[in-house]
Amino acid sequence: MILIGSKYIFNELEKEVLKKNIIYVNPDKNEIEKLLSKNDCEYLILNTDNADNELIKYLTSLELQGYKFLTIEHFLEDYLQKLYIPNNNTKISYLEEIKPYNRFEYIIKRIIDYCISIPLLIVTSPVMLYAAYRIKKESPNGPIIFKQKRVGKSGKEFVCYKFRSMIPDAEKGKPKFASKNDPRVFKWGAFMRKTRIDELPQLINVLKGEMHLVGPRPERKYWIDIFEKEIPYYNQRHLVAPGITGWAQVNYPYGENVLDAKQKLMYDLYYIKNWSLWLEIKTIFKTFKVVTEKRGV
């Protein structure tokens, strides 16, 4: 696979998913011809905004020879189920197909919310009672339910519920990213995070209409203010209500910085743009795999 230009660089996770040899080359016809003569190649990916008409004509002519020619935007969406995010806010056309759910889609999502959340609350009630017991046993000085304001649909804040998995006053007044093997997490808390048990109280948020079962994960306003300055179109994820699980959560590991937040946004925007009943079911199924394989955050 040859990438013409370098406006987007594939990360290790994407390389693992694609299982393809990736070569980056300058947008130059002669260099491309040399590479094609020396390498077996299936895909030609236009990965620059600076290609001239002659280069485009050349690349499209290669399709007659059996090569698959795509832009990086189409490749990411078609093969990795994520949307490319440009480095600036000047490309307004990028936003055209990212819209909130229509009335029919919203009704379908609420039916799914109720049909799964109510039985899940009943079935997992023994688990939640045991979780409360273990939290009180291992970390007796703090509350069992952790309440925190998060940003939801249209940028409005709401109180999000979780089982507390960290020691009391874990942030000491200043917000911090959670990290892998975070020392602030007590033993039972780590298990809850891996199995997503800590998220179960958010079923109440779903029934209250503040969240969906599936959607972009809700963030704190502190991080939202930072991300909106650093990441173009970050506020587009607030076109819809957040979810307990989401397309980003089942496709990308925990986030520790702005770069991770941008990667997750690519998946969130893909989900919003391409929402369907099948994508909803697929996300729920992949969440089940994450839980059973203990790959939660």
BAGUMI-599696 format. One record per residue (C-alpha): residue in three letters; x, y, z. Coordinates in steps of 0.5 Angstrom, whole numbers, plus 500, padded with zeros to 3 digits. Each point is the difference from the previous one (the first is absolute). Example, Ala and Ser with C-alpha at 12.3 -4.5 7.8 and 13.67 -1.06 7.14 Angstrom:
residues 2
ALA525491516/SER502507498/
This chain:
residues 297
MET500500500/ILE503507498/LEU498506503/ILE501506496/GLY502506505/SER500500507/LYS494504503/TYR498494504/ILE505495503/PHE497493502/ASN501498507/GLU502493503/LEU493498501/GLU498502493/LYS506496497/GLU498494504/VAL493500498/LEU502501492/LYS505495500/LYS503503494/ASN507503498/ILE499507500/ILE505505496/TYR500507500/VAL502504494/ASN500507498/PRO495503495/ASP505499494/LYS498496494/ASN507497499/GLU501498507/ILE493496500/GLU502497493/LYS507497503/LEU496498507/LEU495496495/SER505497496/LYS504497507/ASN494498504/ASP493496500/CYS495505501/GLU492500501/TYR498507502/LEU503507498/ILE497505505/LEU501507499/ASN502503507/THR501507498/ASP496507498/ASN505502495/ALA500495495/ASP499504493/ASN496498494/GLU505496496/LEU501495506/ILE493499501/LYS499498493/TYR506495501/LEU498497506/THR493499497/SER503497494/LEU503495504/GLU493497502/LEU500497493/GLN506496502/GLY497497506/TYR502505506/LYS495502505/PHE500508500/LEU497504506/THR501506504/ILE502499507/GLU493503502/HIS496494497/PHE505495502/LEU500501507/GLU492500500/ASP500494495/TYR505496503/LEU501502508/GLN493503501/LYS502507502/LEU500507497/TYR506504499/ILE501506503/PRO504506497/ASN505504504/ASN495506499/ASN493503500/THR500503493/LYS497494497/ILE493501501/SER497495495/TYR503494505/LEU494502505/GLU495499495/GLU498493501/ILE501500508/LYS493501502/PRO496498506/TYR495494500/ASN494502497/ARG493498504/PHE500493497/GLU507498502/TYR499504507/ILE494496501/ILE504493498/LYS505502505/ARG496501506/ILE496494499/ILE507496500/ASP502504506/TYR494498504/CYS500493497/ILE507499502/SER501504506/ILE494498504/PRO501492500/LEU508502501/LEU498504506/ILE496494503/VAL505494498/THR506504502/SER497502507/PRO504495504/VAL506502497/MET499507501/LEU499498508/TYR506496500/ALA504506497/ALA497505505/TYR503495505/ARG507499498/ILE501508499/LYS498501507/LYS504495502/GLU506502496/SER500507500/PRO495502506/ASN501507501/GLY497502493/PRO493500497/ILE498494496/ILE497504495/PHE504505496/LYS496506498/GLN503504495/LYS498506495/ARG501498492/VAL498503494/GLY494497496/LYS496502494/SER500507498/GLY506501505/LYS496500506/GLU502497506/PHE497494504/VAL502496506/CYS503494498/TYR500494505/LYS506495500/PHE502495506/ARG506503503/SER506496498/MET506505502/ILE502502507/PRO497506503/ASP502507497/ALA504496495/GLU501507496/LYS502504506/GLY496506497/LYS503500493/PRO497495494/LYS504495498/PHE500495494/ALA499492502/SER506496498/LYS501493499/ASN502497507/ASP498506504/PRO502500507/ARG494504502/VAL496494499/PHE499495505/LYS500492499/TRP492499499/GLY500507496/ALA505497495/PHE495494499/MET494504499/ARG504505495/LYS502494496/THR493496500/ARG496507500/ILE496499506/ASP502507502/GLU496502495/LEU493497502/PRO497505504/GLN500504493/LEU494496498/ILE496505505/ASN503506495/VAL497496494/LEU493499503/LYS500507502/GLY502502493/GLU506503501/MET504495497/HIS499494495/LEU503493500/VAL504502494/GLY503506499/PRO507505501/ARG502499507/PRO499506504/GLU506504502/ARG501506505/LYS499507498/TYR507501502/TRP503495495/ILE494502495/ASP503508500/ILE507497499/PHE498495494/GLU496505497/LYS506505499/GLU505494498/ILE495496496/PRO496503494/TYR493498500/TYR500497507/ASN493503502/GLN497496494/ARG500494505/HIS495504504/LEU494500494/VAL498493504/ALA499498507/PRO506496503/GLY500493501/ILE503495505/THR503496495/GLY502503493/TRP503498493/ALA507504503/GLN500496506/VAL500493497/ASN505502494/TYR505504504/PRO504499507/TYR499505505/GLY502507499/GLU506503504/ASN501507496/VAL497504494/LEU503496495/ASP495494502/ALA494505501/LYS501501493/GLN500493498/LYS494498504/LEU497506497/MET501497493/TYR496494502/ASP495504503/LEU498504494/TYR500494496/TYR495497505/ILE496507499/LYS500500493/ASN499493498/TRP495498506/SER496494498/LEU496495504/TRP506495498/LEU505505502/GLU497500507/ILE499493500/LYS507499498/THR503505506/ILE496496505/PHE503493498/LYS507503500/THR498503507/PHE499493502/LYS506497498/VAL504506503/VAL497498507/THR501493499/GLU507501498/LYS501505506/ARG503505495/GLY496506503/VAL503506502/
